[in-house]
Amino acid sequence: MSQSAPALLWFRQDLRLADNPALTAAAADGRPVVPLYILDENGNGGWPLGGASRWWLHQSLTALSTSLAAHDLRLILRRGPAAAAIDEVIRETGASAVYWNRCYEPAAIARDRAIKETVRSRGIDAESCNAALLFEPWTIKTNQGAPFKVFTPFWQALRRATAPAAPMPAPRLVAAPRQPRSDRLDDWGLVPRHPDWAGGLRDAWQPGEAGARARLARFIESIMADYPTGRDRPGREGTSRLSPHLHWGEIGPRQVWHAVTMADSATDSAKESYLRELGWREFAHHLLFHWPTLPEEPWRAEFARFSWQEDATALAGWRRGLTGYPIVDAGMRELWHTGWMHNRVRMIAASFLVKDLLIPWQTGEAWFWDTLVDADLAQNATNWQWVAGSGADAAPYFRIFNPVLQGEKFDASGDYVRRWIPELAKLPAEYLHKPWSAPPDVLRAAGIALGRDYPAPIVDHGDARQRALAAFQALRSEPP
């Protein structure tokens, strides 16, 4: 291979320069690199990017372009089927090799395999690497060589494995002499214009590699020591909020793993508590790789017979944060405003949809896919099926979160609810998570008229719980 022939680096969900194995391989021996991003909207098997993801992608590509420009490289943008775009750029640049980091969604695996075969058939190198996971999803196996179906033994096996490789620094980059044409990012229409609903996202996030590093540093320095208990308190900053940065590959799990393990700001127990969450992320990708229908079909086949309900009015109330249950509504409003929701509240809100309202988990999965900046096919499907009771290692169906008790336990002071539901801000804490129980004079003093300023509960949780349990018992009693 001629040293002067450039290598094509196909960026995907690895929008960073440091610890980017494909970029390091492409730049080996000082070879020129052509960085390329392709907006392949049909390349994810029926899961086009949601609105919040499109906003994040625009910001992240802007940041990546700036980082590459510091090395005198121009990020090439193309839109359309990836195979055709790669073929065009190879012809325009004379590239002799194509590198990318692997994605693990079923449609992406099939697409990438076909591209690799086609490129190699033309005598051009095509190599893929792992930048997204600590371990490839086929490497952590049971003693019988089968995929794990339960998280705890999966995590134990992962911890027994050789430690994840140390992260690599950004390579030295050399620009290719022949520059192909590029789309203009603004022409892709990824950000909302009329109306511009992304103000809350802009206030909450700094997409890009620098933002990811800053977020990790803040977590390690100021948050991680209290992570085991703080992670369940939505009213304070108790989590890393790295999920969108990890999803888009602005930082890699190896970087996070090693930074956490080497930090001296927390106990080993606190570190292990956080690393276990990285393990859950790995487990979700493990499940999707081995059970590729996970986003659409229940992992436990018997749940295909479950008697889900359709209730457009209740669904609209849930989406808008108007269920009458403050902890649920606060979470849904946080999601709409920031593109993110605290993990504890995600579980409460999801449980309310699938168990109090009996609305199919796929409906909630689709809403989160559209509204989350960290929308990830593997984790979104795994988490919704976990709550619904239909997934691997799932919470049993009879575990139904009580939104009042959950709010009182994890938002006892009411800081979270008061932030996101300001119409309840003056309500005393004892009534904040169940405003319908407040005496009339307390409601008047707080300036609240139920049904006008804040809705009454759209269902009675006690009745809804019994209905859900009856539906589950009916499922269990049916012949397979």
Secondary structure as UniProt FT lines:
FT   TURN            3..4
FT   STRAND          7..11
FT   TURN            18..19
FT   HELIX           21..26
FT   HELIX           28..30
FT   STRAND          33..39
FT   TURN            41..44
FT   HELIX           51..69
FT   TURN            70..72
FT   STRAND          76..79
FT   HELIX           82..93
FT   STRAND          97..101
FT   HELIX           106..121
FT   TURN            122..123
FT   STRAND          125..129
FT   TURN            137..139
FT   TURN            143..144
FT   HELIX           151..160
FT   HELIX           185..188
FT   HELIX           199..204
FT   HELIX           209..218
FT   HELIX           219..223
FT   HELIX           224..226
FT   HELIX           227..230
FT   TURN            231..232
FT   TURN            234..235
FT   HELIX           243..247
FT   TURN            248..249
FT   HELIX           253..262
FT   HELIX           268..290
FT   TURN            292..296
FT   HELIX           301..305
FT   HELIX           312..320
FT   HELIX           326..338
FT   HELIX           343..351
FT   HELIX           352..356
FT   HELIX           361..371
FT   TURN            373..374
FT   HELIX           377..388
FT   TURN            392..393
FT   TURN            397..398
FT   HELIX           403..410
FT   TURN            412..413
FT   HELIX           415..420
FT   HELIX           422..424
FT   TURN            425..426
FT   HELIX           429..432
FT   HELIX           435..437
FT   HELIX           440..445
FT   TURN            446..447
FT   TURN            451..453
FT   HELIX           461..477
//
